Amino acid sequence: MTLQTRPTLEEFGAESWMPSMVSISIIREIGPVIIALTFAGRIASGIGAELGSMRVTEQIDAMEVSGTNPFKYLVVTRVLAATLMLPILVLIGDAIALYGSYIIENIKGEVSFLLYFNKVFDSLEFSDLIPAIIKTYFFGFAIGLVGCFKGYYCDKGTVGVGLAANSAVVFASMLLFILDFIAVFITDIFVEI
Amino acid sequence: MEQTQNISIEKKELVPRKLMLEIKDLRKSFGDNHVLNGFNLRLFEGENLVIMGKSGSGKSVMIKCLVGLMQPDRGSIMVMGKDITKLRQTALDELRTEIGFLFQGSALYDSMTVRENLEFPLRRHKHKFGNISDTTQIVTEALKSVGLEHAINLMPSELSGGMKRRVALARTLILKPKIILYDEPTSGLDPITAKEIIELMRRIQAAYQTSALIITHDVDCARVVSERMILLVDGINYAEGTFNELAQSKDEKVRAFFKQ
């Protein structure tokens, strides 16, 4: 983003706005959405395939007949893990993205680490960070839930496992965009952007 | 639907035994496909009952209904005096600890070691052993009964087909069930390993005094383990009797099972 927008900002002599623009874009939207999409590709498909193969090899049935609730053991734990881990991953991803932007800025222009990050933090407010973090909990929950649902109710043997993994990613990704739209809409009502 | 003739072969019951399992008029359909059309079954304490039937005759559906994995359309399934179709989840889970189920494909949890596979059913049902904290002795004892105590720390992917089946059998035994359901216990195994599994089933039955319901296509397995047999054809009990009685039957459909 820094590489592509820098020439345009240079035309208007507005390179100094780069840290503000990048930080707000990353923290509010790009960071949560891109990382959640990557997470969906990795985790939803993994959960879908794992639970799907457990279903077709009767491992879930085996849990059930041994008097253990497979839903609690397999689904609740995975949904909880996805919900709690995605926000942490997004924070790490945001930090890396901002540092990457600083490196490009430093190569293309002359800006110190301190100056760059002073500008970043000057332009950010809690109203940028809090709604962005809150929505990632919902993203994580949705990704975990979709992966588990597709895997848990998988059928049609090994073909079904592939379909479960595939549809988990597609459905989770689409759900992310819908949730993001709702999150932005709600943030817009309560927080003055 | 074509109505098949029900052949009844007289069963001579010498000593009255406790009824462990009773299925009455079990019916199950999937759309227009009527899989079970009034199946009946009685399993007594300490008895080995074999059910034979062609693929698609409803054996697996019946056994799934029996452990509550599937709801029948009609009929009752009484397990040790309790109707499994009417039980609440907690009571059903409790009753399931009295029923061991050996799955056709072993169904070992492939992300867990053999020890963890055996410990898994104990997590919620430790009270059966007085809430002990160390389950090593119970796990070792179960593995010893199938001759695999050396495999305790192996992963399922490191086991052969026969070993997997034996570990699955040990897991089935871990909660000391009163009834064991075997779904095709010898399928997919070579003849020598299949014989070992059959011998193991006999030893376990003698040691644990369990009642066993065995679903199989394997005539050798049926000959060795069965005290009584039911032939399941088109979702009904087509014929019933001892192995020898059925093997000598003149009925074409019955004879077809023994022409392997």
Interface residues (C-beta under 8 A of the other chain):
Chain A: M54 T57 E58 Q59 D61 A62 M63 E64 V65 S66 G67 T68 N69
Chain B: K64 V67 G68 L69 Q89 D93 E94 R96 T97 I99 F101 F103 Q104 G105 A107 L108 Y109 D110 F120 P121 R123 R124 H125 R171 L175
